[in-house]
Amino acid sequence: MKTSPAELADAATLLVFLDEAGGLGRWLLLGKGGIAGRGDVSDGLPDAPAGIVLVAPGEQLTLRWLDLAGGLAPAQAAAAARLMLADASAEPLSSLHVAVGRPEEGRTPAAMVPMAKMSQWLAAAEAAGLDPDAIVPGPLLLPVPESGFVRRSRGALSDYCGPAAAFSLEPELAEPLIAGAPVETLEEAAFEAALAPLVGSPPLDLRQGPFARRRRWRLEGRRARRVAVLAMALAVLTLAAQVSNILAYTFAADRAQAEADALNARARAGGADAGPGFGATAAALFAAVRDTPSIELARIEYRADGSLAATVMLDSPATLEALRTRMEAAGLRVEAGETRSAGGRPTADVTVRPA
């Protein structure tokens, strides 16, 4: 049954009842003014509910009220409940999902349900396009009486709820648990009329721990536009940086090419001012380094004016002086800088020019 836009305007929560087989059965649409719509999932669902709650059959889980210490974090409360409920089920505790609810009057409701059952319920909801905000045990959607029990018939089974007690059983099997306490039968209309506050703030939600609902990150329109502008600005800046690097490399390459062209032109022109060129000057430098003990050539650079700039590593100033003497004897002019320490060894810069 589809609802009209006017009905949806007041609709707050879509309540979907799980059936005994673990599938999605009937649904109710709860609005501010009461029931805004009803139907069966197989016939379709209402559009855009503000909230979605699954109602789990009480006979497929176990509900207990525990005396837990106050001030526990949710994970701590769940761990404590698991220890206290370890003997309450024949199934291994590792296969059970334990959820704790809201403490009331010093006691805390706790539920145990097989993990496989939780996965089945959530898979059925996903297949119908639903991501429930909560999964609430059916008996906990009954109003709690001051004494005795409230009963809601579900055919062969009935949901029961009382102070610190809730379960689903056949009426004849529930007698020992009721133990002669007064039982008020709740008609379906009264049940639906009392749903809104219980659904809005359920005493226990099974979507905890590994089955907790994951938050979906959404961008509002204004924030989305701001993110888009920032992304565009980042792209422009990245492109500008790349263009700047390309231009810098291009200009550097042009300068290097201009220097190379000038050197080639000078070498082709020859003449007295052309000098011996890189080959002869470098050969004289290499020979002097080779013939001078305890000295190594660490760097060499050929400059546009025809000089060679070199960095040498040595053991003492006397070694540098011996290198200078050999290069001058080879017809070179040498300018040596001050000796300094680099990497733990004495180092000096020398500039060599043709004599």
C-alpha positions as CSV (number, residue, x, y, z in Angstrom):
1,M,0.0,0.0,0.0
2,K,1.5,3.3,-1.1
3,T,0.9,6.4,1.0
4,S,0.2,9.9,-0.3
5,P,2.6,12.8,0.0
6,A,0.4,14.4,2.7
7,E,0.6,11.2,4.8
8,L,4.3,11.0,4.3
9,A,4.7,14.6,5.5
10,D,3.9,13.4,9.0
11,A,5.5,10.0,8.7
12,A,8.4,9.4,11.1
13,T,9.3,5.7,11.1
14,L,8.7,2.6,9.0
15,L,8.2,-0.4,11.2
16,V,8.8,-3.7,9.5
17,F,7.9,-7.0,11.2
18,L,10.2,-10.0,10.6
19,D,8.4,-13.3,10.1
20,E,9.3,-16.7,11.6
21,A,11.3,-17.7,8.5
22,G,13.5,-14.6,8.9
23,G,11.9,-12.7,6.0
24,L,10.2,-9.3,5.9
25,G,6.5,-9.4,6.6
26,R,4.0,-6.7,7.2
27,W,4.9,-3.0,7.8
28,L,3.4,0.0,9.6
29,L,4.2,3.6,8.9
30,L,4.2,5.6,12.1
31,G,3.4,9.3,11.9
32,K,3.0,12.1,14.4
33,G,-0.7,11.5,14.3
34,G,-0.6,7.7,14.6
35,I,-0.5,5.0,11.9
36,A,0.1,6.7,8.5
37,G,0.0,3.6,6.4
38,R,0.2,-0.2,6.5
39,G,0.8,-3.1,4.2
40,D,3.0,-6.1,3.3
41,V,6.6,-5.9,2.1
42,S,5.7,-8.2,-0.8
43,D,3.2,-5.6,-2.0
44,G,5.7,-2.7,-1.9
45,L,7.1,-0.2,0.6
46,P,6.3,3.5,1.3
47,D,8.7,6.1,-0.2
48,A,11.4,7.9,1.8
49,P,10.6,7.1,5.5
50,A,12.5,9.1,8.0
51,G,13.5,6.1,10.0
52,I,13.4,2.3,9.6
53,V,13.0,-0.2,12.5
54,L,12.9,-4.0,12.2
55,V,10.9,-5.9,14.8
56,A,12.5,-9.3,15.6
57,P,10.3,-12.2,16.7
58,G,10.7,-12.8,20.4
59,E,10.8,-16.6,20.2
60,Q,14.1,-16.3,18.1
61,L,16.1,-14.6,20.8
62,T,16.6,-14.7,24.6
63,L,15.9,-11.7,26.8
64,R,17.2,-11.3,30.3
65,W,17.5,-8.5,32.9
66,L,20.9,-8.3,34.5
67,D,22.4,-6.4,37.4
68,L,25.3,-4.6,35.7
69,A,27.6,-2.1,37.3
70,G,26.8,1.5,36.5
71,G,28.9,3.7,34.3
72,L,30.0,1.0,31.9
73,A,30.8,1.8,28.3
74,P,28.7,-0.1,25.8
75,A,31.5,-2.5,24.9
76,Q,32.2,-3.2,28.6
77,A,28.5,-3.7,29.3
78,A,28.2,-6.2,26.4
79,A,31.3,-8.1,27.6
80,A,29.9,-8.3,31.1
81,A,26.6,-9.5,29.8
82,R,28.3,-12.2,27.7
83,L,29.9,-13.6,30.9
84,M,26.7,-13.5,32.9
85,L,24.7,-15.2,30.1
86,A,27.3,-17.9,29.3
87,D,25.1,-20.6,30.8
88,A,21.8,-19.3,29.5
89,S,22.0,-20.9,26.1
90,A,22.9,-24.4,24.8
91,E,24.6,-22.8,21.8
92,P,28.3,-21.8,22.0
93,L,28.7,-18.3,23.2
94,S,31.0,-17.6,20.2
95,S,28.1,-18.0,17.8
96,L,25.8,-15.7,19.7
97,H,25.4,-11.9,19.4
98,V,24.8,-10.2,22.8
99,A,23.3,-6.7,23.0
100,V,22.5,-4.7,26.1
101,G,19.8,-2.1,26.5
102,R,19.0,0.9,28.6
103,P,19.3,0.4,32.4
104,E,16.0,1.0,34.3
105,E,15.6,0.9,38.0
106,G,19.0,-0.7,38.4
107,R,18.5,-3.5,36.0
108,T,19.7,-3.7,32.3
109,P,17.9,-5.7,29.6
110,A,20.2,-8.0,27.5
111,A,19.4,-10.0,24.5
112,M,21.1,-13.1,22.9
113,V,20.5,-14.0,19.3
114,P,22.5,-16.2,17.0
115,M,24.8,-14.3,14.7
116,A,23.6,-16.2,11.7
117,K,20.0,-15.0,12.5
118,M,21.2,-11.4,12.7
119,S,23.0,-11.7,9.4
120,Q,19.9,-13.3,7.8
121,W,17.7,-10.4,9.0
122,L,20.0,-7.7,7.7
123,A,20.4,-9.6,4.4
124,A,16.7,-9.7,4.0
125,A,16.4,-6.0,4.7
126,E,19.2,-5.2,2.2
127,A,17.5,-7.2,-0.5
128,A,14.4,-5.0,0.0
129,G,16.6,-1.9,-0.2
130,L,16.4,-1.1,3.5
131,D,19.1,-0.2,6.0
132,P,17.4,-0.4,9.3
133,D,18.3,2.1,12.0
134,A,17.5,-0.4,14.7
135,I,16.3,-4.0,15.3
136,V,14.1,-4.3,18.3
137,P,12.7,-7.5,19.9
138,G,9.0,-7.6,19.5
139,P,8.1,-8.2,23.2
140,L,9.9,-4.9,24.1
141,L,7.4,-3.0,22.0
142,L,4.7,-3.7,24.5
143,P,4.0,-1.1,27.3
144,V,5.3,-2.3,30.6
145,P,2.6,-2.6,33.3
146,E,3.2,-1.7,36.9
147,S,2.6,-5.3,37.9
148,G,1.8,-8.5,36.1
149,F,2.1,-8.9,32.4
150,V,0.8,-7.4,29.2
151,R,0.0,-9.9,26.5
152,R,-0.3,-9.5,22.7
153,S,-1.5,-12.4,20.6
154,R,0.4,-13.3,17.5
155,G,-1.6,-16.4,16.5
156,A,-0.2,-19.5,18.0
157,L,2.4,-17.5,19.9
158,S,2.0,-14.5,22.2
159,D,4.3,-11.7,23.3
160,Y,4.5,-11.0,27.0
161,C,6.0,-8.0,28.8
162,G,6.2,-7.2,32.5
163,P,8.6,-5.5,34.9
164,A,12.0,-6.9,34.1
165,A,10.6,-9.7,32.0
166,A,9.7,-10.2,28.3
167,F,9.4,-13.3,26.1
168,S,7.4,-14.9,23.3
169,L,5.7,-18.3,24.0
170,E,2.6,-20.4,23.4
171,P,0.1,-19.3,26.1
172,E,0.0,-22.7,27.7
173,L,3.8,-22.8,28.0
174,A,3.9,-19.3,29.4
175,E,1.8,-20.2,32.5
176,P,4.8,-21.4,34.6
177,L,6.6,-18.1,33.9
178,I,3.6,-16.0,34.7
179,A,3.2,-17.8,38.0
180,G,-0.4,-16.6,38.5
181,A,0.4,-12.9,37.9
182,P,-2.4,-10.9,36.4
183,V,-2.3,-10.7,32.6
184,E,-3.8,-7.9,30.5
185,T,-4.5,-8.8,26.9
186,L,-3.6,-5.9,24.5
187,E,-5.8,-5.5,21.4
188,E,-4.0,-4.7,18.1
189,A,-5.4,-1.2,18.0
190,A,-4.1,-0.5,21.5
191,F,-0.8,-2.0,20.6
192,E,-0.4,0.2,17.6
193,A,-1.5,3.3,19.5
194,A,1.3,2.7,22.1
195,L,4.1,2.0,19.5
196,A,5.4,5.6,18.8
197,P,7.2,6.3,22.1
198,L,8.6,2.7,22.3
199,V,9.8,2.8,18.7
200,G,11.3,6.3,19.1
201,S,13.3,5.3,22.1
202,P,13.5,1.5,22.3
203,P,14.7,-0.1,25.5
204,L,17.1,-2.3,23.5
205,D,18.5,-2.2,20.0
206,L,20.1,-5.3,18.6
207,R,22.3,-3.3,16.1
208,Q,25.4,-3.2,18.3
209,G,28.9,-4.3,18.0
210,P,29.6,-6.1,14.7
211,F,26.1,-5.4,13.6
212,A,26.1,-1.7,14.4
213,R,24.8,0.5,11.6
214,R,27.6,2.2,9.7
215,R,27.4,5.9,9.2
216,R,27.1,7.1,5.6
217,W,29.1,10.1,4.9
218,R,26.9,12.6,3.1
219,L,27.8,16.1,1.8
220,E,25.2,18.8,2.0
221,G,24.7,21.0,-1.0
222,R,26.7,24.0,0.3
223,R,29.5,21.9,1.6
224,A,29.6,19.9,-1.6
225,R,30.1,23.1,-3.6
226,R,32.8,24.2,-1.3
227,V,34.6,20.9,-1.7
228,A,34.2,21.1,-5.5
229,V,35.8,24.6,-5.5
230,L,38.7,23.5,-3.4
231,A,39.3,20.4,-5.6
232,M,39.3,22.7,-8.7
233,A,41.7,25.1,-7.0
234,L,44.0,22.2,-6.1
235,A,43.9,21.0,-9.7
236,V,44.7,24.5,-11.0
237,L,47.6,24.9,-8.6
238,T,49.0,21.5,-9.4
239,L,48.8,22.3,-13.1
240,A,50.5,25.7,-12.5
241,A,53.3,24.0,-10.6
242,Q,53.9,21.6,-13.4
243,V,53.9,24.3,-16.0
244,S,56.3,26.3,-13.9
245,N,58.7,23.4,-13.6
246,I,58.5,22.8,-17.4
247,L,59.3,26.4,-18.1
248,A,62.2,26.4,-15.6
249,Y,63.6,23.3,-17.2
250,T,63.1,24.8,-20.7
251,F,64.9,28.0,-19.8
252,A,67.8,26.1,-18.2
253,A,68.1,23.9,-21.2
254,D,68.2,27.0,-23.4
255,R,70.9,28.6,-21.3
256,A,72.9,25.4,-21.4
257,Q,72.5,25.2,-25.2
258,A,73.6,28.8,-25.6
259,E,76.7,28.2,-23.5
260,A,77.5,25.1,-25.5
261,D,77.0,27.0,-28.8
262,A,79.3,29.8,-27.6
263,L,82.0,27.3,-26.6
264,N,81.7,25.5,-30.0
265,A,82.0,28.8,-31.8
266,R,85.0,29.8,-29.8
267,A,86.7,26.5,-30.5
268,R,86.0,26.7,-34.2
269,A,87.4,30.3,-34.3
270,G,90.7,29.3,-32.8
271,G,93.2,32.1,-32.4
272,A,95.4,33.0,-29.4
273,D,92.5,33.8,-27.1
274,A,90.7,30.5,-27.8
275,G,93.0,28.6,-25.4
276,P,93.7,24.9,-25.5
277,G,90.0,24.0,-24.9
278,F,88.5,21.5,-22.5
279,G,90.4,18.4,-23.6
280,A,93.9,19.8,-23.1
281,T,93.1,21.6,-19.8
282,A,91.3,18.5,-18.4
283,A,94.1,16.2,-19.5
284,A,96.7,18.4,-17.7
285,L,94.5,18.4,-14.5
286,F,94.0,14.6,-14.6
287,A,97.7,14.0,-15.1
288,A,98.6,16.3,-12.1
289,V,96.1,14.5,-9.9
290,R,97.4,11.1,-11.0
291,D,101.0,12.0,-10.3
292,T,100.3,13.6,-6.8
293,P,100.0,11.0,-4.0
294,S,97.1,11.2,-1.4
295,I,94.8,13.3,-3.5
296,E,91.5,12.5,-5.2
297,L,89.3,14.4,-7.7
298,A,85.8,14.7,-6.3
299,R,84.1,17.1,-8.8
300,I,84.9,18.8,-12.1
301,E,82.9,21.5,-14.0
302,Y,83.8,23.1,-17.3
303,R,82.7,26.8,-17.4
304,A,81.8,29.0,-20.3
305,D,84.9,31.1,-20.0
306,G,87.1,28.0,-20.7
307,S,88.1,27.4,-17.1
308,L,87.7,24.2,-15.1
309,A,86.4,24.2,-11.5
310,A,87.3,21.2,-9.5
311,T,87.0,19.9,-6.0
312,V,89.8,17.7,-4.6
313,M,90.2,15.7,-1.5
314,L,93.6,15.5,0.1
315,D,95.5,14.8,3.3
316,S,97.3,18.1,4.0
317,P,97.9,21.6,2.6
318,A,101.3,20.4,1.4
319,T,99.6,17.9,-1.0
320,L,97.5,20.7,-2.4
321,E,100.7,22.8,-3.0
322,A,102.3,19.9,-4.8
323,L,99.2,19.6,-7.1
324,R,99.4,23.3,-7.8
325,T,103.1,23.0,-8.8
326,R,102.5,20.1,-11.2
327,M,99.6,21.9,-12.9
328,E,101.6,25.2,-13.3
329,A,104.4,23.1,-14.7
330,A,101.9,21.8,-17.3
331,G,101.1,25.4,-18.5
332,L,98.0,26.0,-16.4
333,R,97.1,28.9,-14.1
334,V,95.7,27.6,-10.8
335,E,93.6,29.4,-8.1
336,A,93.1,27.3,-5.0
337,G,90.6,28.0,-2.3
338,E,91.0,27.5,1.5
339,T,91.2,24.0,2.7
340,R,88.0,22.8,4.5
341,S,86.7,19.7,6.1
342,A,84.0,17.7,4.1
343,G,82.9,14.2,5.1
344,G,85.8,14.1,7.6
345,R,88.5,14.8,5.0
346,P,90.3,18.0,4.0
347,T,88.9,19.3,0.8
348,A,89.7,22.3,-1.4
349,D,88.3,24.0,-4.5
350,V,90.6,24.8,-7.4
351,T,90.0,26.8,-10.6
352,V,92.3,25.9,-13.5
353,R,92.8,28.1,-16.6
354,P,95.1,27.9,-19.6
355,A,98.3,29.9,-19.0
